Amino acid sequence: MILRNKLTKEVLEIPYSEFRKKFAKEIQDAFESYRKTQLNKYSSIK
């Protein structure tokens, strides 16, 4: 699988299985970050 960043013109060539692992990790990290943000938002209201 070849991934191209349109802004930086960077090209990354990785196997599809590795892409799936990296994508799943990034989604999980984003969700955890969002969840922490939401918890902080509601805990500061008290």
C-alpha positions in Angstrom: 0.0 0.0 0.0 1.4 3.4 -0.9 0.3 6.5 1.0 1.0 10.0 -0.1 0.8 13.1 2.0 -0.5 15.9 -0.3 0.9 18.7 1.9 4.4 17.4 2.4 4.6 15.2 -0.7 5.9 12.4 1.6 5.3 8.9 0.4 5.0 5.9 2.7 5.0 2.4 1.4 3.8 -0.2 3.9 2.0 -3.6 3.7 -1.7 -3.5 4.1 -1.6 -5.5 7.4 0.8 -2.9 8.9 -1.4 -0.1 7.7 -4.4 -1.7 9.5 -2.4 -2.0 12.8 -1.2 1.6 12.6 -4.6 2.9 11.7 -6.3 1.0 14.5 -3.7 2.4 17.0 -4.2 6.0 15.8 -8.0 5.7 16.1 -7.6 4.2 19.6 -5.3 7.1 20.6 -7.6 9.7 19.2 -10.6 8.2 21.0 -8.6 8.0 24.3 -7.6 11.7 23.9 -11.2 12.7 23.1 -12.5 10.8 26.1 -9.9 12.4 28.5 -10.9 15.8 27.1 -14.5 15.1 27.8 -13.9 13.8 31.3 -11.8 16.9 32.1 -14.5 19.2 30.8 -17.2 17.6 33.0 -15.0 17.2 36.1 -14.1 20.9 36.1 -17.8 21.9 36.2 -18.3 20.5 39.7 
